[in-house]
Amino acid sequence: MNQSDEDLNKQFDRGDFSGEGIDAQASQKIFDALKREPEYTLPVYFADRLLTLIESKEKAKEISRDNLWLGLGLFFLVVALMVAFVLTDFQASVGAFRFLAGYGGLIFFGISFILVLHWVDKKIVRKVDAF
C-alpha cells in the first residue's frame, strides 16, 4: 500500500479510509488529531496588554510626529532669522538691553517663580492626573 499523502487525505475526507498496517494507523491518528480543535486559552489580561501595547505604539508615533514638527519649526525659524539679518544689515550690540539693568530683582523673581511652578506641576499636579 504505497499511496501519497494527498490520496490518503482525500480518502479520509470522504470517509472510505480503510488502510491496514502501521502507516494506516499512524495516518488515522494524525487525521483524528487534526480534526480536534486545539485546547488553549488566552491569559486573563491579554486584551488589556494588547491595548496597552497599541496605545504605547500610537503615543510613540505621536511623539515622533511632534518632534518632527518642532525640528522643522526651529529650522525655519533659524533660516528666517538669518534671512532677516542679511536683508536688514543687522548689527548686534548690548545697548538695546541697558534698560534691563534696573530690573535685576524682577528678572530673578520671574525665573524663580517659573521654576517653582514647574516643580509644583511635577510633584503635585501630575500625580493627581495619574489617578
N, C-alpha and C positions, 0 to 999 in steps of 0.2 A: 504494500500500500504506500505508494510514493506520490502523494498529492501535494500541490503547492498550498501555501497558507491561504491564499485567496479562495481556492476551491473549498478548503475546509471551512472558512468563514462563511461562504455562500451556503454551503450545506447546513451549517449550524443555524444560520438565519432562517432558512426555510423549514427547519425542524426535522429534516431527514438525515441527521448526522448519526451514523451507527458504526463508527470506527471501532476497531479492536486493537488491542496491544497497548504498550506503554505510551506511544506517541498520541494515540487517540485519547487516552485517559488524561494526559497532560494538556492536550488541546481543550478537552472538555472542562477541566479545572480553570484554565485561563479564560475561556469564554464565559464561564459562570462568574468568575471574579470580575470580569469587565462589565457584566450586566448590573452588578450591585453598585449602588451609589456609595461614594466614599463617606465614611463617618468621621466628620470633623466639625468642630465648632470654632467660631471666631472668639478671640478674647473679649472679656466683658467691656472694656473701654476702647475697643477697636475703632469705632466710629469717632469717638472723641479725639483719639490720637491722630486719626486721618484728617479730621478737620483742623486740628492744631498745626499739622504739617502743611496743609494747604494754605492756611492763614499766614504762617511764617514765610512761605514762599512768596505770597502776594505782597506781604509787607516788605520783603527784601526787594521785590520789583519796584514797589512804590518809592522806597528809599533811594534805590539806584536812579530812578527817573528824576527824583527831586535833586539828587546830587548832580545829574547831568544838566538840569536847568540852572542850578546855582553856578556851576562852572561856566556855562555859556554866558550867563548874565555878567559874571565877573570879567570874563574875557572881553565881551563887547563894551563893558564899562571902561576897561583899561584902553581899548582901542579908541573909544570916543574921547577919552581924556587926552590921549596922545595927539589925536587929530585936532582937538581944540587948542592944545598948547602950541602946536605947529602953526595953526592958522592965525592965532592971536599974538604971536611972539611973546609968550608968557615969560616973565622974569620972576623967579622965586625970591622972596625976601620975607624976613620975620617981622617986618614993620607993620604988617597988616594985623598982627596978633598982639600988639602992645597994649590994647585995651583990656586984655585978659589979666594983666599983671595985678590989678587991684581986686581980682575976684578969686584968689587962691583958695580961700576958705570955702567959697561956694562950690568950686570945682571939686575940692576934697569931699565935701558933703554929698555932692551928686554921685561921685564914684562909690563912696561908702554906702549910700542908700541903695544903689543898684545892686551892689554885692550882697547886702543884707536881704533884699527882696529875692535874689537868686537863691540864697541859702534857705530862706523860708519856703520857697517853692519846692526846692529839692527835698527838704526834710519833712515838711508838713503837708503841703497841698497834694503832691504826687502820691503820698501814702494813702490819702483819703480816696483819690481817684482809683487806686488799685483795687479797692473793695467795691 
